[in-house]
Amino acid sequence: MEYMEYLKKIYNKHTKSIISLFAVIFGFFLAYMFNYKSSKKQALMLIWNEKCFHIHHWITYGILLLAMLFVKFFPMDIDYIAIFFIVGLILEDFLYRDIFQVREKCSKMCKFVNK
């Protein structure tokens, strides 16, 4: 019986880590399936002073993540899971070579939109 109590103790000690890892993997998997593997490419463009900017998913999710860290809407347990889920969504963007290229040629962005 001592061994079972020991296992319960270890499980309880690492529960948050297990849930966090699952949330990251699940977020990454969803983004991978619905964004990276999708035949339809999604893009959020910002045109400002006749310059075009590609607002990558990691920027959007990063803003959401910061908002969640500074504004508490939900109980901490839900925030905790959602934060790691969003980290998984952000990690999917690292599959792209242009992850940090925000400034784009407007002609490229318009071709992208028209396809």
C-alpha positions, 0 to 999 in steps of 0.5 A, a space after each residue: 500500500 505504501 507504493 500506491 501512496 507514493 505513486 499518488 503523491 508523485 502524480 499529485 506533485 506533477 499534475 500541473 506539469 502533465 496538464 501543461 504538457 498536454 495543453 501545449 501538445 494539443 494547441 500545437 496539434 490543432 494549429 498544425 492541422 488547421 493552419 500548417 497542413 490546411 490547403 487554405 492559407 490564412 493571413 492577417 494583413 495590415 496596410 499602413 502608410 502604403 506599407 504592408 505587414 503580415 501579422 503572424 499568428 504568433 503575434 496575435 496569440 502573443 497579444 492574447 497571451 499577454 492580456 491573459 497574464 495581466 487581466 484575470 477573467 477566469 480562475 487561475 486553473 483555467 488561465 493556466 491551461 489556456 496559457 499553455 494551450 496558446 503557447 502550443 499555438 505559438 510554437 506551430 509558427 516556428 514551422 515557417 521560415 518567415 516567422 519573423 518577417 513581418 514587413 511584406 511586399 504589397 504585391 506579394 500580399 495581394 497575390 496571396 489574398 487573391 489565390 
